[in-house]
Amino acid sequence: MPVPASAKRKNDPEGLKKRILAGALPTFAEFGLQGARLEQIAERAETTKRMVVYHFSNKENLYMQVLEAVYQAIRAHEASLDLADLPPEMAMACLAEASFDYHLSHPDFLRLVCSENLMRGRYISQSTRIKAVNQSALAILEDILVRGKADGVFNPAVEAVDVHRLISSICTHNVANRYTFNTLFGDGESEQQNIERNRRLVVEATLSYLRPASP
C-alpha cells in the first residue's frame, strides 16, 4: 500500500529542516532578526513553531544557519563556473557577470546581508564556518589574477580582496538601490535598460581596474 505524501513528510526530518531554512530566509530578509517571528517561518515551512524550535532551538540559531546557508550557496555558484580553462580576462568577465546575475536573482541574500550589517555584523562575526567558506571567493579570484599577471594582462599590484570589493559593490548597488537610484538618475531608462547598463559596468569597471598601469 502506497505511503501517503503527508506521512512521508512527517518521516523526513532533513526535508523538514530544509523547508524551515527555506521559509526562514525570506522572513528574515523581510523583517530582520528582531521582527521575524517563528510562527511566520513555521507557516512558510508548513510545520509548527514547536518543530522549528525542536530542530533549531531558537530564532538566533536559525538565523545563523540561514546566514551560513546563503553564503555557502553563492560561493558554490562561483565554484561551479569552471573558469580555470578560460583566458584570464574572459574568466574575470564571466565571474563579474555571473556575480551580478546571482545578486539580481537572489535579492533575499542581499537583504539578509544588509540586515546583518545594520546589526554591525553581530552574528557573522561569530561564525567560523562563514569565514572559512568565503575564502573560496578570494581563492577563485587569486587563481585568475595569477594567470593574468603571468600573461601581462593584469596589473601585478592588484590584490584579490580589492577586486572582490569592486565587483561586490556594483552588484550590491544594483539591487539595494534599484528603486531610489533609477528614480533619481534613471533619465527615463526602463528597469531592464538600467540592469543591462549595470551589467556592462561591472565587467568594464573590473577589467579597467585590472589592466596594467600605463608607463
C-alpha positions in Angstrom: 0.0 0.0 0.0 1.5 3.4 -1.0 2.6 5.7 1.8 0.7 9.0 1.8 2.7 12.1 0.9 1.8 13.6 4.3 3.3 10.6 6.1 6.5 10.8 4.1 6.9 14.5 5.0 6.4 13.6 8.7 9.2 11.0 8.5 11.6 13.3 6.7 13.4 15.4 9.3 16.1 16.5 6.9 13.5 17.6 4.4 11.7 19.5 7.2 14.9 21.3 8.2 15.4 22.3 4.6 11.9 23.7 4.4 12.3 25.6 7.6 15.6 27.1 6.3 13.9 28.0 3.0 11.0 29.6 4.8 13.2 31.4 7.2 15.3 33.2 4.5 12.5 35.4 3.1 11.1 36.0 6.6 14.4 37.2 8.0 15.1 39.1 4.7 11.8 41.0 5.0 11.5 41.6 8.8 15.1 41.2 10.1 16.1 39.1 13.0 14.1 41.1 15.5 11.0 41.5 13.5 10.7 37.9 12.2 8.5 35.5 14.2 8.9 31.8 14.4 5.2 31.4 13.7 5.7 33.1 10.3 8.6 30.8 9.5 6.7 27.7 10.6 3.7 28.7 8.3 6.0 29.1 5.3 7.6 25.7 6.0 4.2 24.1 6.5 5.0 22.9 10.0 4.6 24.2 13.6 6.6 26.5 15.8 7.3 23.6 18.1 9.0 21.7 15.3 11.1 24.8 14.4 12.3 25.1 18.0 12.9 21.3 18.1 15.2 21.4 15.1 16.9 24.8 15.6 16.5 25.6 19.4 15.8 29.3 19.0 15.4 32.1 16.5 19.0 33.3 16.8 20.4 29.9 16.0 18.1 29.5 13.0 19.1 33.0 11.7 22.8 32.0 12.0 22.2 28.8 10.0 20.3 30.7 7.3 23.2 33.2 7.1 25.7 30.4 6.7 23.5 28.7 4.0 23.2 31.8 1.8 27.0 32.4 1.8 27.5 28.7 1.1 25.1 29.0 -1.8 26.8 32.0 -3.5 30.3 30.5 -3.1 29.1 27.2 -4.5 27.7 29.0 -7.5 31.0 30.7 -8.1 32.9 27.4 -7.8 30.5 25.8 -10.4 31.5 28.3 -13.1 34.6 26.3 -14.2 36.8 29.3 -15.0 40.2 27.6 -15.0 40.2 26.9 -18.8 39.2 30.4 -19.8 41.8 33.1 -20.7 42.2 35.4 -17.6 40.3 38.4 -19.0 37.4 36.2 -20.2 37.4 34.4 -16.8 37.2 37.6 -14.9 34.5 39.0 -17.1 32.5 35.8 -16.7 32.9 35.8 -12.9 31.9 39.5 -12.6 28.8 39.0 -14.8 27.8 35.8 -13.0 28.1 37.5 -9.7 25.9 40.4 -11.0 23.2 38.0 -12.2 23.3 36.0 -9.0 22.7 39.0 -6.8 20.0 40.1 -9.1 18.2 36.8 -9.0 18.7 36.3 -5.2 17.6 39.6 -3.6 16.8 38.0 -0.3 20.6 37.2 0.0 21.4 40.8 -0.2 18.6 41.9 2.1 19.8 39.4 4.7 23.4 40.8 4.4 22.1 44.4 4.7 20.2 43.3 7.8 23.3 41.8 9.3 25.3 45.0 8.6 22.6 47.0 10.4 23.4 44.8 13.4 27.1 45.6 12.8 28.0 42.0 11.9 26.9 40.7 15.3 26.2 37.2 14.1 28.5 36.8 11.1 31.5 37.6 13.3 30.6 34.5 15.5 30.6 32.0 12.6 33.9 30.4 11.8 32.1 28.5 9.1 31.2 31.6 7.1 34.7 32.9 7.3 36.1 29.6 6.0 33.5 29.3 3.2 34.1 32.8 2.0 37.8 32.2 1.5 36.9 30.4 -1.8 35.8 33.8 -3.2 39.3 35.1 -2.9 40.9 31.8 -4.0 39.0 31.8 -7.3 39.9 35.4 -7.9 43.6 34.8 -7.0 43.8 32.0 -9.5 42.6 34.2 -12.3 44.8 37.1 -11.1 47.9 34.9 -11.0 47.3 33.7 -14.6 46.5 37.3 -15.8 49.7 38.7 -14.2 51.8 36.0 -15.7 50.3 36.8 -19.1 51.0 40.5 -18.6 47.3 41.5 -19.0 46.7 42.3 -15.3 48.4 44.9 -13.0 50.8 42.9 -10.8 50.0 45.1 -7.8 46.3 44.3 -7.8 45.0 42.2 -4.9 42.1 39.7 -4.9 40.3 41.3 -2.0 40.1 44.7 -3.8 38.7 43.0 -7.0 36.1 41.3 -4.8 35.2 44.6 -3.2 34.8 46.3 -6.6 32.6 43.5 -8.0 30.5 43.2 -4.9 30.0 47.0 -4.7 28.4 47.3 -8.1 26.4 44.1 -7.7 25.1 45.3 -4.3 24.3 48.8 -5.6 22.3 47.4 -8.5 19.9 45.5 -6.1 20.0 47.7 -3.0 19.5 51.0 -4.8 17.5 49.9 -7.8 14.4 51.9 -6.9 15.9 55.1 -5.5 18.8 55.4 -7.9 16.8 54.8 -11.0 14.1 57.2 -9.9 16.6 60.0 -9.2 19.1 59.4 -12.1 17.4 56.9 -14.5 16.6 59.6 -17.1 13.7 57.7 -18.5 15.5 54.3 -18.7 13.4 51.2 -18.2 14.3 48.8 -15.4 15.7 46.4 -17.9 17.9 49.1 -19.6 19.2 50.0 -16.2 20.1 46.4 -15.4 21.9 46.0 -18.7 23.8 49.2 -18.1 25.0 48.0 -14.7 25.8 44.5 -16.0 28.1 46.1 -18.6 29.5 48.4 -15.9 30.6 45.6 -13.6 32.5 43.9 -16.3 34.1 47.1 -17.8 35.0 48.6 -14.5 36.6 45.4 -13.3 38.7 44.8 -16.4 39.7 48.5 -16.5 40.8 48.3 -12.9 42.9 45.2 -13.6 44.7 46.4 -16.7 48.4 47.3 -16.2 49.1 50.9 -15.5 50.4 52.9 -18.4 54.2 53.5 -18.4 
